[in-house]
Amino acid sequence: MRSFIIFLFSQSILLPFIAGLVRLNRLGRTYRPFFTLLLIGVLSELVSRYLIRVAHITNAASSNIYALLEWLAIAWQMHVWGLLRSRKTLFYILLTGVALGWVTENIVLGHIREFSPYFRFFDALLIVLFSVNKINFMITHDNRNLLKRPDFLICIGLIIYFIYKIIYEWAYQASIVGQSDITTNIILLFGYINALTNIIFAIALLLIPAPQKFTLR
């Protein structure tokens, strides 16, 4: 029963994915990387479900691959929103450097079939910092109601999710050594946090305005 509930929480990613499909003609270049991330997330959930329930093997490898694609998509989304746009070389160095960290941990060191924590922790920290930077920029440069801005809500969702993911990774690694009530509760609550952030993402995508039409006078 518990595993079924966890599965239902994981499928909450369908909420923003469907919302993205509804607003597909409004996504444009501005939100395309984020929608791509949702599509990859849906496929990753299906693959994980197959590996665990049908093939009866660990989904660690597919989860690690998704973590890399997640980093690339979110970093690119932040770049589209202005992150290091005027310093593209630095952005590509950062993007590639973190990806090489994934390659080192999972391929060179051979941890692709394990839930290795180092890349997950580091990329989560960077994504939180990127999101905070984006929100700070919006607060100082935009007087509109931020709660109605899709990019603001997406950043809020990313901050909630990845801060908890950092805590979750600690709890998961600690539980390998020895489980406690604290680590067990942190791990179980991750599904609720995942569902909450997906609801925020769905609302954000539904708030994407229609593209403005320009006419010549």
N, CA, C and O of each residue as an XYZ file, in Angstrom:
868
protein
N       0.823     -1.198      0.000
C       0.000      0.000      0.000
C       0.865      1.259      0.000
O       0.603      2.215     -0.730
N       1.915      1.232      0.848
C       2.804      2.388      0.912
C       3.502      2.619     -0.419
O       3.628      3.761     -0.861
N       3.961      1.541     -1.070
C       4.641      1.690     -2.357
C       3.697      2.235     -3.416
O       4.114      2.983     -4.300
N       2.405      1.857     -3.328
C       1.428      2.369     -4.288
C       1.208      3.866     -4.087
O       1.089      4.614     -5.058
N       1.153      4.302     -2.824
C       0.986      5.727     -2.534
C       2.188      6.503     -3.045
O       2.031      7.574     -3.633
N       3.399      5.969     -2.826
C       4.610      6.615     -3.331
C       4.563      6.718     -4.852
O       4.967      7.727     -5.430
N       4.058      5.652     -5.499
C       3.924      5.671     -6.960
C       2.964      6.777     -7.399
O       3.235      7.485     -8.369
N       1.840      6.927     -6.684
C       0.876      7.965     -7.035
C       1.510      9.357     -6.896
O       1.305     10.226     -7.744
N       2.274      9.556     -5.830
C       2.954     10.841     -5.651
C       3.928     11.100     -6.797
O       4.027     12.222     -7.292
N       4.644     10.061     -7.214
C       5.605     10.230     -8.298
C       4.916     10.597     -9.606
O       5.475     11.305    -10.444
N       3.674     10.095     -9.768
C       2.935     10.400    -10.986
C       2.343     11.806    -10.989
O       1.724     12.219    -11.969
N       2.532     12.539     -9.894
C       2.062     13.927     -9.857
C       2.768     14.778    -10.898
O       2.320     15.884    -11.199
N       3.860     14.282    -11.448
C       4.546     15.018    -12.514
C       3.652     15.169    -13.741
O       3.881     16.037    -14.583
N       2.629     14.314    -13.833
C       1.694     14.433    -14.945
C       0.898     15.740    -14.875
O       0.440     16.239    -15.903
N       0.731     16.294    -13.678
C      -0.020     17.541    -13.530
C       0.640     18.687    -14.294
O      -0.018     19.296    -15.138
N       1.916     19.009    -14.038
C       2.533     20.080    -14.830
C       2.741     19.688    -16.289
O       2.719     20.547    -17.170
N       2.944     18.397    -16.550
C       3.124     17.974    -17.940
C       1.850     18.220    -18.743
O       1.907     18.729    -19.862
N       0.706     17.861    -18.176
C      -0.570     18.106    -18.848
C      -0.830     19.610    -18.974
O      -1.312     20.088    -20.001
N      -0.499     20.347    -17.900
C      -0.653     21.804    -17.965
C       0.216     22.390    -19.069
O      -0.192     23.326    -19.757
N       1.415     21.837    -19.238
C       2.293     22.285    -20.310
C       1.730     21.975    -21.680
O       1.866     22.768    -22.612
N       1.095     20.815    -21.803
C       0.456     20.466    -23.075
C      -0.692     21.420    -23.383
O      -0.885     21.819    -24.532
N      -1.455     21.786    -22.346
C      -2.565     22.727    -22.529
C      -2.060     24.089    -22.993
O      -2.697     24.759    -23.805
N      -0.900     24.487    -22.461
C      -0.315     25.788    -22.810
C       0.838     25.647    -23.806
O       1.711     26.512    -23.875
N       0.838     24.578    -24.561
C       1.967     24.299    -25.454
C       2.231     25.427    -26.435
O       3.387     25.743    -26.719
N       1.174     26.039    -26.957
C       1.354     27.114    -27.935
C       1.840     28.400    -27.287
O       2.178     29.354    -27.989
N       1.882     28.443    -25.941
C       2.351     29.633    -25.241
C       3.769     29.486    -24.684
O       4.353     30.460    -24.208
N       4.316     28.286    -24.741
C       5.614     28.049    -24.116
C       6.721     28.851    -24.785
O       7.517     29.507    -24.114
N       6.764     28.791    -26.116
C       7.800     29.501    -26.851
C       9.192     29.066    -26.412
O       9.375     27.968    -25.887
N      10.152     29.924    -26.630
C      11.529     29.639    -26.225
C      11.697     29.820    -24.721
O      12.581     29.211    -24.119
N      10.856     30.652    -24.109
C      11.030     31.035    -22.718
C      10.891     29.865    -21.755
O      11.613     29.797    -20.760
N       9.976     28.944    -22.034
C       9.722     27.833    -21.113
C       9.964     26.464    -21.748
O       9.624     25.439    -21.157
N      10.538     26.441    -22.928
C      10.750     25.169    -23.624
C      11.673     24.217    -22.863
O      11.362     23.028    -22.786
N      12.802     24.682    -22.292
C      13.656     23.739    -21.546
C      12.938     23.115    -20.349
O      13.144     21.940    -20.043
N      12.098     23.898    -19.675
C      11.387     23.367    -18.517
C      10.376     22.313    -18.938
O      10.235     21.288    -18.271
N       9.675     22.553    -20.029
C       8.722     21.548    -20.510
C       9.449     20.290    -20.963
O       8.958     19.178    -20.769
N      10.620     20.468    -21.569
C      11.437     19.310    -21.945
C      11.809     18.499    -20.708
O      11.805     17.268    -20.739
N      12.130     19.197    -19.618
C      12.435     18.520    -18.358
C      11.244     17.696    -17.879
O      11.419     16.567    -17.419
N      10.049     18.243    -17.981
C       8.848     17.509    -17.563
C       8.640     16.267    -18.419
O       8.285     15.207    -17.903
N       8.859     16.393    -19.715
C       8.724     15.249    -20.610
C       9.719     14.160    -20.231
O       9.358     12.985    -20.163
N      10.966     14.539    -19.986
C      11.982     13.571    -19.570
C      11.590     12.938    -18.236
O      11.796     11.743    -18.026
N      11.019     13.749    -17.330
C      10.601     13.242    -16.036
C       9.510     12.191    -16.149
O       9.544     11.174    -15.456
N       8.537     12.438    -17.027
C       7.464     11.457    -17.248
C       8.043     10.145    -17.777
O       7.690      9.068    -17.297
N       8.927     10.239    -18.762
C       9.547      9.034    -19.327
C      10.387      8.308    -18.282
O      10.399      7.078    -18.233
N      11.095      9.077    -17.442
C      11.921      8.481    -16.397
C      11.072      7.715    -15.392
O      11.465      6.640    -14.937
N       9.924      8.253    -15.049
C       9.032      7.562    -14.113
C       8.534      6.248    -14.709
O       8.442      5.241    -14.008
N       8.218      6.258    -15.988
C       7.754      5.037    -16.645
C       8.855      3.976    -16.678
O       8.610      2.797    -16.426
N      10.071      4.422    -16.992
C      11.199      3.488    -17.028
C      11.460      2.916    -15.637
O      11.681      1.714    -15.488
N      11.434      3.770    -14.626
C      11.670      3.310    -13.253
C      10.613      2.320    -12.817
O      10.922      1.313    -12.179
N       9.369      2.601    -13.160
C       8.286      1.689    -12.807
C       8.491      0.328    -13.453
O       8.267     -0.705    -12.821
N       8.918      0.324    -14.715
C       9.161     -0.939    -15.417
C      10.310     -1.711    -14.773
O      10.201     -2.912    -14.530
N      11.406     -1.016    -14.499
C      12.584     -1.688    -13.940
C      12.290     -2.312    -12.578
O      12.740     -3.419    -12.283
N      11.527     -1.589    -11.751
C      11.273     -2.062    -10.389
C      10.186     -3.133    -10.360
O      10.347     -4.167     -9.713
N       9.080     -2.884    -11.062
C       7.918     -3.761    -10.956
C       7.917     -4.925    -11.941
O       7.376     -5.991    -11.647
N       8.516     -4.723    -13.100
C       8.483     -5.763    -14.137
C       9.819     -6.507    -14.195
O       9.859     -7.733    -14.099
N      10.913     -5.754    -14.351
C      12.227     -6.388    -14.461
C      12.804     -6.776    -13.100
O      13.726     -7.589    -13.024
N      12.257     -6.191    -12.016
C      12.706     -6.485    -10.647
C      14.204     -6.197    -10.457
O      14.935     -6.978     -9.848
N      14.626     -5.060    -10.994
C      16.007     -4.613    -10.791
C      15.974     -3.158    -10.340
O      14.947     -2.486    -10.432
N      17.106     -2.690     -9.855
C      17.178     -1.326     -9.355
C      17.040     -0.300    -10.484
O      17.450     -0.540    -11.619
N      16.460      0.831    -10.144
C      16.351      1.922    -11.119
C      17.449      2.958    -10.926
O      17.329      4.088    -11.398
N      18.518      2.577    -10.232
C      19.595      3.524     -9.932
C      20.203      4.110    -11.202
O      20.424      5.318    -11.277
N      20.476      3.274    -12.199
C      21.110      3.755    -13.425
C      20.225      4.770    -14.142
O      20.695      5.836    -14.541
N      18.946      4.438    -14.305
C      18.033      5.368    -14.985
C      17.855      6.637    -14.171
O      17.717      7.723    -14.734
N      17.857      6.508    -12.841
C      17.727      7.672    -11.974
C      18.951      8.575    -12.094
O      18.824      9.800    -12.103
N      20.124      7.978    -12.185
C      21.345      8.773    -12.341
C      21.383      9.490    -13.679
O      21.812     10.641    -13.764
N      20.933      8.806    -14.723
C      20.880      9.438    -16.048
C      19.894     10.598    -16.034
O      20.160     11.657    -16.603
N      18.750     10.392    -15.380
C      17.775     11.480    -15.279
C      18.353     12.666    -14.525
O      18.101     13.816    -14.887
N      19.133     12.395    -13.471
C      19.740     13.489    -12.698
C      20.617     14.367    -13.582
O      20.623     15.589    -13.433
N      21.358     13.751    -14.503
C      22.197     14.517    -15.426
C      21.346     15.344    -16.380
O      21.609     16.531    -16.577
N      20.325     14.724    -16.976
C      19.447     15.438    -17.903
C      18.694     16.558    -17.188
O      18.446     17.620    -17.759
N      18.336     16.305    -15.935
C      17.658     17.318    -15.133
C      18.549     18.539    -14.958
O      18.096     19.674    -15.111
N      19.816     18.303    -14.635
C      20.763     19.405    -14.476
C      20.895     20.214    -15.767
O      20.842     21.444    -15.743
N      21.065     19.524    -16.880
C      21.248     20.203    -18.162
C      20.026     21.046    -18.521
O      20.162     22.183    -18.974
N      18.828     20.486    -18.317
C      17.597     21.194    -18.680
C      17.373     22.417    -17.794
O      17.025     23.488    -18.292
N      17.572     22.263    -16.483
C      17.334     23.389    -15.572
C      18.385     24.481    -15.771
O      18.056     25.667    -15.777
N      19.649     24.083    -15.934
C      20.695     25.077    -16.175
C      20.411     25.848    -17.465
O      20.592     27.064    -17.524
N      19.962     25.122    -18.501
C      19.645     25.795    -19.761
C      18.444     26.723    -19.606
O      18.412     27.809    -20.186
N      17.449     26.289    -18.816
C      16.292     27.147    -18.567
C      16.714     28.437    -17.875
O      16.251     29.518    -18.239
N      17.584     28.327    -16.887
C      18.068     29.515    -16.195
C      18.856     30.427    -17.136
O      18.796     31.651    -17.020
N      19.594     29.823    -18.066
C      20.345     30.612    -19.045
C      19.386     31.374    -19.964
O      19.629     32.533    -20.300
N      18.304     30.717    -20.365
C      17.292     31.381    -21.185
C      16.689     32.558    -20.429
O      16.351     33.580    -21.026
N      16.557     32.409    -19.120
C      16.002     33.473    -18.287
C      17.022     34.547    -17.930
O      16.679     35.518    -17.255
N      18.250     34.394    -18.365
C      19.222     35.456    -18.166
C      20.481     35.079    -17.421
O      21.394     35.899    -17.317
N      20.566     33.855    -16.893
C      21.753     33.457    -16.140
C      22.994     33.441    -17.031
O      23.060     32.678    -17.995
N      23.976     34.285    -16.707
C      25.240     34.355    -17.439
C      25.037     34.502    -18.949
O      25.836     34.004    -19.742
N      23.970     35.182    -19.333
C      23.692     35.340    -20.767
C      24.762     36.172    -21.454
O      25.088     35.944    -22.619
N      25.299     37.129    -20.730
C      26.348     37.967    -21.307
C      27.734     37.345    -21.151
O      28.721     37.872    -21.665
N      27.799     36.226    -20.442
C      29.086     35.527    -20.241
C      28.891     34.055    -20.604
O      28.976     33.166    -19.756
N      28.628     33.832    -21.882
C      28.271     32.496    -22.331
C      29.390     31.486    -22.138
O      29.134     30.319    -21.844
N      30.614     31.926    -22.301
C      31.739     31.004    -22.123
C      31.756     30.448    -20.705
O      31.937     29.247    -20.505
N      31.565     31.330    -19.717
C      31.531     30.905    -18.321
C      30.366     29.955    -18.073
O      30.497     28.983    -17.329
N      29.223     30.241    -18.699
C      28.059     29.365    -18.534
C      28.348     27.972    -19.073
O      28.040     26.978    -18.415
N      28.936     27.888    -20.260
C      29.228     26.576    -20.848
C      30.292     25.824    -20.045
O      30.252     24.597    -19.955
N      31.239     26.560    -19.464
C      32.236     25.916    -18.601
C      31.552     25.313    -17.375
O      31.844     24.184    -16.982
N      30.641     26.080    -16.778
C      29.901     25.594    -15.609
C      29.030     24.400    -15.980
O      29.013     23.390    -15.276
N      28.313     24.522    -17.082
C      27.428     23.445    -17.535
C      28.219     22.166    -17.780
O      27.825     21.089    -17.334
N      29.327     22.291    -18.483
C      30.143     21.135    -18.830
C      30.881     20.590    -17.614
O      31.018     19.376    -17.460
N      31.358     21.488    -16.748
C      32.102     21.058    -15.571
C      31.275     20.187    -14.651
O      31.753     19.163    -14.165
N      30.035     20.587    -14.409
C      29.152     19.778    -13.555
C      28.833     18.449    -14.237
O      28.794     17.407    -13.584
N      28.605     18.487    -15.549
C      28.345     17.248    -16.287
C      29.538     16.298    -16.213
O      29.365     15.085    -16.095
N      30.745     16.850    -16.283
C      31.948     16.014    -16.158
C      32.055     15.411    -14.763
O      32.579     14.310    -14.589
N      31.548     16.147    -13.765
C      31.493     15.588    -12.412
C      30.606     14.363    -12.372
O      30.916     13.380    -11.699
N      29.486     14.426    -13.105
C      28.593     13.260    -13.209
C      29.320     12.095    -13.875
O      29.251     10.962    -13.400
N      30.017     12.376    -14.977
C      30.750     11.332    -15.700
C      31.797     10.693    -14.795
O      31.951      9.472    -14.786
N      32.507     11.506    -14.043
C      33.544     10.983    -13.146
C      32.950     10.058    -12.095
O      33.453      8.958    -11.864
N      31.863     10.520    -11.454
C      31.265      9.733    -10.366
C      30.602      8.464    -10.873
O      30.737      7.403    -10.263
N      29.884      8.568    -11.989
C      29.059      7.445    -12.423
C      29.748      6.518    -13.421
O      29.496      5.313    -13.414
N      30.603      7.054    -14.271
C      31.241      6.228    -15.297
C      32.668      5.856    -14.896
O      33.021      4.677    -14.853
N      33.488      6.875    -14.603
C      34.895      6.610    -14.278
C      35.011      5.798    -12.989
O      35.745      4.811    -12.935
N      34.287      6.214    -11.956
C      34.342      5.516    -10.673
C      33.370      4.339    -10.599
O      33.374      3.581     -9.629
N      32.546      4.194    -11.620
C      31.687      3.018    -11.723
C      30.511      2.961    -10.776
O      30.130      1.879    -10.329
N      29.911      4.135    -10.452
C      28.785      4.153     -9.514
C      27.446      4.334    -10.219
O      26.473      4.743     -9.586
N      27.376      4.039    -11.514
C      26.159      4.264    -12.285
C      24.992      3.438    -11.766
O      23.840      3.840    -11.923
N      25.266      2.288    -11.147
C      24.208      1.416    -10.623
C      23.986      1.614     -9.130
O      23.397      0.766     -8.459
N      24.465      2.743     -8.619
C      24.257      3.080     -7.215
C      23.662      4.482     -7.126
O      23.812      5.292     -8.040
N      22.991      4.751     -6.023
C      22.458      6.098     -5.798
C      23.538      6.940     -5.123
O      23.476      7.223     -3.927
N      24.515      7.324     -5.914
C      25.652      8.076     -5.386
C      25.229      9.501     -5.067
O      24.492     10.110     -5.842
N      25.680     10.044     -3.941
C      25.135     11.316     -3.459
C      25.830     12.582     -3.955
O      25.230     13.657     -3.941
N      27.078     12.475     -4.389
C      27.868     13.692     -4.560
C      27.332     14.591     -5.673
O      27.135     15.787     -5.454
N      27.092     14.039     -6.858
C      26.551     14.854     -7.941
C      25.174     15.391     -7.572
O      24.881     16.560     -7.819
N      24.329     14.556     -6.986
C      22.970     14.956     -6.633
C      22.989     16.115     -5.645
O      22.197     17.050     -5.757
N      23.895     16.046     -4.682
C      23.988     17.119     -3.691
C      24.485     18.406     -4.337
O      23.920     19.473     -4.098
N      25.533     18.321     -5.150
C      26.157     19.516     -5.714
C      25.246     20.195     -6.723
O      25.124     21.420     -6.711
N      24.603     19.427     -7.595
C      23.752     20.059     -8.601
C      22.493     20.634     -7.952
O      21.976     21.656     -8.404
N      21.992     19.981     -6.887
C      20.846     20.527     -6.166
C      21.196     21.879     -5.542
O      20.399     22.816     -5.589
N      22.385     21.971     -4.962
C      22.832     23.227     -4.361
C      22.936     24.329     -5.408
O      22.509     25.457     -5.166
N      23.497     24.012     -6.562
C      23.621     25.012     -7.629
C      22.256     25.464     -8.130
O      22.047     26.654     -8.367
N      21.334     24.534     -8.292
C      19.997     24.886     -8.786
C      19.280     25.796     -7.793
O      18.581     26.724     -8.200
N      19.445     25.539     -6.500
C      18.870     26.424     -5.483
C      19.467     27.824     -5.604
O      18.738     28.814     -5.556
N      20.779     27.911     -5.760
C      21.434     29.209     -5.896
C      20.985     29.935     -7.162
O      20.771     31.147     -7.139
N      20.841     29.204     -8.263
C      20.355     29.808     -9.508
C      18.952     30.382     -9.309
O      18.658     31.499     -9.735
N      18.093     29.600     -8.655
C      16.699     30.021     -8.456
C      16.612     31.235     -7.550
O      15.835     32.152     -7.813
N      17.402     31.250     -6.487
C      17.424     32.404     -5.582
C      17.913     33.644     -6.324
O      17.372     34.734     -6.136
N      18.928     33.483     -7.162
C      19.446     34.601     -7.947
C      18.374     35.153     -8.886
O      18.232     36.367     -9.029
N      17.628     34.261     -9.520
C      16.553     34.682    -10.425
C      15.466     35.436     -9.668
O      14.978     36.462    -10.143
N      15.087     34.940     -8.501
C      14.056     35.602     -7.707
C      14.534     36.979     -7.243
O      13.773     37.945     -7.290
N      15.774     37.075     -6.800
C      16.322     38.369     -6.388
C      16.279     39.382     -7.524
O      15.973     40.556     -7.314
N      16.589     38.912     -8.730
C      16.542     39.806     -9.892
C      15.121     40.279    -10.152
O      14.905     41.455    -10.443
N      14.149     39.378    -10.052
C      12.754     39.756    -10.292
C      12.260     40.744     -9.243
O      11.535     41.686     -9.563
N      12.652     40.528     -7.989
C      12.213     41.411     -6.916
C      12.745     42.833     -7.115
O      12.029     43.804     -6.873
N      13.980     42.951     -7.549
C      14.602     44.268     -7.689
C      14.290     44.954     -9.018
O      14.478     46.165     -9.137
N      13.820     44.213    -10.014
C      13.601     44.797    -11.344
C      12.152     44.731    -11.815
O      11.850     45.182    -12.919
N      11.257     44.185    -11.010
C       9.881     44.025    -11.461
C       8.933     44.377    -10.328
O       9.019     43.820     -9.234
N       8.032     45.303    -10.599
C       7.065     45.727     -9.583
C       5.732     44.999     -9.698
O       4.825     45.257     -8.907
N       5.596     44.110    -10.650
C       4.344     43.387    -10.815
C       4.166     42.349     -9.714
O       5.100     42.042     -8.973
N       2.950     41.814     -9.620
C       2.650     40.764     -8.651
C       3.418     39.502     -9.033
O       3.081     38.832    -10.009
N       4.449     39.185     -8.257
C       5.319     38.061     -8.609
C       4.584     36.730     -8.534
O       4.948     35.785     -9.235
N       3.558     36.641     -7.696
C       2.829     35.377     -7.555
C       2.058     35.007     -8.824
O       1.576     33.882     -8.956
N       1.945     35.942     -9.739
C       1.292     35.665    -11.013
C       2.294     35.415    -12.132
O       1.909     35.216    -13.284
N       3.577     35.425    -11.792
C       4.616     35.184    -12.793
C       4.998     33.716    -12.812
O       5.396     33.175    -11.780
N       4.888     33.061    -13.953
C       5.235     31.633    -14.036
C       6.674     31.339    -13.643
O       6.939     30.357    -12.950
N       7.611     32.184    -14.081
C       9.012     31.927    -13.763
C       9.284     32.056    -12.263
O      10.118     31.328    -11.724
N       8.589     32.974    -11.584
C       8.738     33.109    -10.139
C       8.247     31.845     -9.433
O       8.927     31.333     -8.543
N       7.081     31.339     -9.816
C       6.533     30.141     -9.184
C       7.408     28.920     -9.457
O       7.599     28.079     -8.579
N       7.937     28.828    -10.677
C       8.821     27.701    -10.994
C      10.066     27.748    -10.112
O      10.506     26.715     -9.608
N      10.633     28.929     -9.922
C      11.818     29.054     -9.059
C      11.486     28.690     -7.610
O      12.283     28.037     -6.936
N      10.319     29.109     -7.134
C       9.898     28.740     -5.780
C       9.809     27.222     -5.658
O      10.289     26.640     -4.685
N       9.194     26.586     -6.651
C       9.091     25.129     -6.654
C      10.452     24.460     -6.664
O      10.674     23.482     -5.950
N      11.364     24.982     -7.470
C      12.715     24.413     -7.537
C      13.442     24.551     -6.202
O      14.136     23.631     -5.771
N      13.282     25.699     -5.552
C      13.944     25.907     -4.259
C      13.409     24.921     -3.227
O      14.186     24.291     -2.509
N      12.089     24.783     -3.149
C      11.487     23.845     -2.185
C      11.970     22.424     -2.458
O      12.393     21.713     -1.547
N      11.900     22.027     -3.716
C      12.228     20.643     -4.076
C      13.700     20.322     -3.817
O      14.017     19.295     -3.217
N      14.595     21.195     -4.268
C      16.019     20.847     -4.195
C      16.615     21.077     -2.811
O      17.589     20.416     -2.450
N      16.059     21.991     -2.034
C      16.504     22.074     -0.637
C      16.139     20.787      0.089
O      16.942     20.233      0.839
N      14.912     20.319     -0.146
C      14.518     19.072      0.506
C      15.304     17.889     -0.055
O      15.587     16.926      0.657
N      15.652     17.972     -1.334
C      16.411     16.876     -1.932
C      17.791     16.756     -1.290
O      18.300     15.650     -1.109
N      18.396     17.890     -0.946
C      19.678     17.854     -0.247
C      19.527     17.135      1.092
O      20.359     16.306      1.463
N      18.444     17.469      1.817
C      18.172     16.808      3.097
C      17.881     15.326      2.879
O      18.313     14.472      3.653
N      17.135     15.038      1.803
C      16.778     13.654      1.482
C      18.023     12.819      1.179
O      18.134     11.679      1.629
N      18.952     13.383      0.421
C      20.161     12.634      0.079
C      20.965     12.301      1.336
O      21.522     11.211      1.459
N      21.017     13.258      2.266
C      21.688     12.977      3.533
C      20.990     11.842      4.275
O      21.635     10.925      4.783
N      19.648     11.919      4.328
C      18.886     10.906      5.056
C      19.036      9.530      4.415
O      19.147      8.521      5.111
N      19.039      9.497      3.079
C      19.154      8.214      2.379
C      20.514      7.574      2.652
O      20.589      6.384      2.959
N      21.578      8.351      2.544
C      22.911      7.809      2.795
C      23.073      7.402      4.253
O      23.726      6.401      4.549
N      22.480      8.177      5.172
C      22.542      7.827      6.590
C      21.770      6.547      6.872
O      22.160      5.759      7.734
N      20.668      6.338      6.143
C      19.850      5.140      6.373
C      20.566      3.873      5.923
O      20.253      2.784      6.403
N      21.522      4.000      5.010
C      22.288      2.830      4.575
C      23.146      2.315      5.731
O      23.303      1.110      5.928
N      23.690      3.261      6.483
C      24.504      2.891      7.649
C      23.620      2.348      8.765
O      23.935      1.337      9.392
N      22.517      3.033      8.998
C      21.583      2.592     10.035
C      20.357      3.477     10.047
O      20.475      4.693     10.202
N      19.182      2.894      9.888
C      17.957      3.666      9.839
C      17.583      4.205     11.210
O      17.875      3.599     12.241
N      16.925      5.366     11.194
C      16.368      5.949     12.410
C      15.001      6.516     12.064
O      14.636      6.586     10.890
N      14.253      6.917     13.063
C      12.940      7.504     12.809
C      13.057      8.781     11.987
O      12.211      9.068     11.139
N      14.116      9.545     12.247
C      14.296     10.806     11.527
C      14.546     10.555     10.045
O      13.885     11.154      9.196
N      15.497      9.674      9.725
C      15.804      9.416      8.314
C      14.620      8.771      7.600
O      14.355      9.085      6.440
N      13.910      7.880      8.273
C      12.745      7.227      7.670
C      11.666      8.247      7.330
O      11.095      8.209      6.241
N      11.386      9.159      8.259
C      10.351     10.169      8.021
C      10.759     11.132      6.912
O       9.923     11.532      6.102
N      12.039     11.509      6.869
C      12.516     12.398      5.806
C      12.347     11.742      4.441
O      11.915     12.383      3.484
N      12.690     10.465      4.360
C      12.573      9.741      3.093
C      11.111      9.623      2.668
O      10.789      9.803      1.493
N      10.226      9.322      3.619
C       8.809      9.153      3.298
C       8.155     10.478      2.906
O       7.255     10.505      2.067
N       8.606     11.571      3.511
C       8.007     12.874      3.214
C       8.404     13.404      1.840
O       7.789     14.341      1.332
N       9.428     12.806      1.240
C       9.892     13.291     -0.055
C       8.785     13.214     -1.111
O       8.695     14.082     -1.979
N       7.955     12.191     -1.040
C       6.854     12.061     -1.986
C       5.874     13.225     -1.890
O       5.370     13.708     -2.904
N       5.607     13.673     -0.665
C       4.710     14.815     -0.473
C       5.323     16.096     -1.026
O       4.634     16.904     -1.649
N       6.628     16.277     -0.794
C       7.311     17.457     -1.327
C       7.299     17.428     -2.856
O       7.099     18.458     -3.501
N       7.511     16.265     -3.419
C       7.480     16.107     -4.875
C       6.113     16.492     -5.428
O       6.020     17.208     -6.425
N       5.052     16.014     -4.777
C       3.698     16.336     -5.223
C       3.419     17.829     -5.095
O       2.817     18.425     -5.988
N       3.851     18.439     -3.989
C       3.639     19.871     -3.781
C       4.306     20.694     -4.874
O       3.696     21.605     -5.434
N       5.548     20.374     -5.172
C       6.259     21.151     -6.196
C       5.651     20.948     -7.577
O       5.627     21.879     -8.382
N       5.166     19.765     -7.858
C       4.523     19.539     -9.153
C       3.220     20.321     -9.275
O       2.870     20.772    -10.365
N       2.506     20.483     -8.176
C       1.303     21.320     -8.192
C       1.684     22.771     -8.474
O       1.022     23.452     -9.258
N       2.754     23.241     -7.830
C       3.239     24.608     -8.078
C       3.633     24.775     -9.543
O       3.313     25.789    -10.164
N       4.327     23.781    -10.091
C       4.735     23.849    -11.498
C       3.514     23.889    -12.421
O       3.506     24.624    -13.409
N       2.489     23.104    -12.103
C       1.284     23.076    -12.928
C       0.605     24.446    -12.931
O       0.198     24.947    -13.979
N       0.490     25.040    -11.749
C      -0.111     26.375    -11.660
C       0.700     27.382    -12.464
O       0.141     28.225    -13.165
N       2.027     27.289    -12.356
C       2.902     28.211    -13.077
C       2.683     28.125    -14.579
O       2.583     29.149    -15.256
N       2.608     26.914    -15.097
C       2.443     26.746    -16.545
C       1.080     27.233    -17.013
O       0.951     27.761    -18.117
N       0.068     27.057    -16.178
C      -1.264     27.543    -16.548
C      -1.340     29.061    -16.544
O      -2.229     29.642    -17.166
N      -0.410     29.707    -15.846
C      -0.388     31.173    -15.777
C       0.409     31.813    -16.909
O       0.476     33.038    -17.000
N       1.009     31.004    -17.768
C       1.778     31.575    -18.882
C       0.839     32.380    -19.781
O      -0.147     31.839    -20.280
N       1.130     33.656    -19.991
C       0.218     34.489    -20.804
C       0.326     34.167    -22.276
O       1.323     33.622    -22.750
N      -0.727     34.519    -22.981
C      -0.713     34.350    -24.433
C       0.295     35.319    -25.029
O       0.445     36.433    -24.527
N       0.996     34.917    -26.101
C       1.962     35.825    -26.728
C       1.276     37.071    -27.265
O       0.179     37.006    -27.821
N       1.941     38.204    -27.088
C       1.376     39.465    -27.556
C       1.448     39.552    -29.074
O       2.424     39.130    -29.696
N       0.413     40.100    -29.641
C       0.359     40.293    -31.093
C       0.709     41.729    -31.414
O       0.129     42.667    -30.868
N       1.674     41.885    -32.316
C       2.116     43.212    -32.700
C       1.541     43.545    -34.092
O       1.548     42.711    -34.998
N       1.065     44.738    -34.229
C       0.523     45.167    -35.506
C       1.250     46.439    -35.948
O       1.659     47.259    -35.127
N       1.394     46.574    -37.229
C       2.031     47.767    -37.792
C       0.973     48.834    -38.060
O      -0.094     48.550    -38.606
N       1.286     50.046    -37.671
C       0.351     51.148    -37.933
C       0.822     51.992    -39.097
O       0.160     52.965    -39.461
